[in-house]
Amino acid sequence: MSRNKIESKREREKQTVSLMIRLYCREKHGGKCGLCPECDALQQYAVMRSEKCPFMETKTFCSNCRVHCYKPDMREKIREVMRFSGPRMMFHHPVLAVRHVIESKKEKRRLEREGVEKTR
């Protein structure tokens, strides 16, 4: 994968996680003008982890990654955000939601093929 594609993927991941955190904060914490301090810290942490990810070329989403680089408390917070925001993304950001579904299906098929190939 070219450097430009990797950086584009990285930026898309950072944008998506930021949108999901913003949606979560607005609905759960009433953050109309911006993020509350807790959600702001989570967003900064998530963006920083994406910027430093050495597996960006091969992974689809952090949940599918073989190395979980989030600290346990931040990992639990981001899971909560994803569980809440994921289903609502179709209404707020439908293009990103559809892209996520497509990429998830591709990743599932790829993992299934690798599983079959590894057992041969």
N, C-alpha and C positions, 0 to 999 in steps of 0.2 A: 504494500500500500504506500502511495506517495506521501511525502511529508505534508503537502497541502491537504490531502484527504484526511489524514490523521488529525491535523489541526482543525479542520472543518468539523470533524466528528466530535472532537473535544469541545469546541465552542457550542455545538448543538446540545451536547450533554449538559454543559454548564447552564445553558439557556433553559433547558427543560426542567432541570432540578430547581432552578431559581423560580420559574413560573409555578411549579408545584408547591414550593414553600410559601410563595406569595399567596396562592389560593388558600392554602391551609391556614395561614396566619389571619387572612381577612375573615374567613369563616369562623375560626375557633377563638381568635383573640381580638377580633374587631379592628384589626389594623387597616384603616381606610387609606391613610396617606403613606404608609410605609410598613416596614416590618417591626415587630416588637423586638426588644433586645435578645430574647431567647431564639427567635426565628432568624434574626440577623446573624447571630453567632453560628447557627446551624448552616445557613447559606454560605457564609464565609468559609466554614470548614469544608463543606461539600465541594465548593469551587476549588479550594486549595487541593483537596484530594484528587479531583479531576485533572488539575494542572500537573500533578506529579505522577499520575498513573503511568506505569511502564508497560501496561498491557492494552493500551488504548487501541492498538492496531488489530488485536485479535478478539477483544471482548465486545459484547453487545451492550450489556448493562452491568452495573456493579453487582446486582443480585446473582448474575451468572458467572461472576469472576471466581477463579480458583483461589485467589488471595483476598481476604477481606481486610482492607487497610483502615477501616473506620474503627475508632475506639468503641468499646461496647456500649457506652451510654449514647454516643452520637449515632451509632448503628441502630439502636432502638428508636431514637427520635426520628431518624430518617425513614425507618419502616412505618412508623405511625403516620408520618406525612404522606408516604406513598400509598398506604392503605386508604387514607382519606381522599387524597387528591386524584389518585389514579382513575377511579370511576367517573369523577367529575370533569376530567380533562376533555372528554368528548364534547361537552357542552361549552367549555371555555376556550379550548385550543384543539379543535377537531383534527387539524392536519397532523399535529404532533401525536395525538392519540392514535390515529390510523397508522402512522409511521411506526409507532411503538408496537402495535399489534403485528404488523407485517414483519418487522425485525425479530420479534419474539418467535413467530412461527418459523422463520428461516433458521434461527438459532436452535430451536427444538429439533428440526429436521437434521441439521448438521450434527448435533450431539447424538441423535439416534443413529445416524450413519456411522459416526466414529465408534459408537458402542458396538455396532455390528462388526465393523472392521477390526476392532481390537480383540474381539472374541474369536476371530478366524485364525 
